[in-house]
Amino acid sequence: MTEPSTRYQLIVATSPEELARQAAEQIASGIDLALAERDRAQIALAGGETPRAAYARLAEEHLPWERVDVLLGDERWVPADDPSSNARMLRESLLAHPQASHARFHPVPTDRPTPQASAEAYAAELAVLCPGALPRFDVLLLGLGDDGHTASLFPGTAAPGVSDRPVTIGEGKGLPRITLTAPALSAARRVIFLVSGAGKRQALARLLDPSEPAERTPARLVRPAGVVVILADAAAAADLPGA
């Protein structure tokens, strides 16, 4: 039986400021919707430099941050104070703001003796926060690598094929990483990709191509029930029809 194709909504921003604003508003809207139905909202965010400006804008949103759990879609297996740590980037951007500092942050525990132990510890924490076979985040923000990866699901590695657990070990750019698996990413209620820069043009075109194999572009493994929103700047979307 053929799986239904993922539905994408592409929104092209005219400036870096507009891209950050759109991302912040999309995330804030997802939090509002969740808190209208439940006592707490869980959001999983992307690392890297692309979303930093969006997090600065998001921190200014007037939200009941004390009712929000902030997690990561993936993390490099490095100490929490390492310059490449996604947790450090979040602490320096979103969580540094007086309002957003009231959110409850659940970093990936990279202080365990092995990446496997860290992955198991993160999975155990997710099971408490988000009971069920898979965590179901209210908002999931993802990036897109120029090689088609998302979170730490890199092409040519084992992580994209893991489907029997919510967390696994990824390998990318010479570092072990802890990452949510494709089923866990796909379980999110709202999925947003944030894509910036001319270097992402080919990867974005491949993500949107229904004939593109997920083995080459693992971002296509993210298949939620709802529409996937793609926020892109003009440089990333330049080669797309109608963009």
Secondary structure by P-SEA (a helix, b strand, c coil): cccccbbbbbbbbccaaaaaaaaaaaaaaaaaaaaacccbbbbbbcccccaaaaaaaaaacccccccbbbbbcccccccccccccaaaaaaaccccccccccccccccccccccaaaaaaaaaaaaaaaccccbbbbcbbbbbbccccccccccccccccccccccbbbbbcccbbbbbbcaaaaaaccbbbbbbbcccaaaaaaaaaccccccccccccccccccbbbbbbccccccccccc
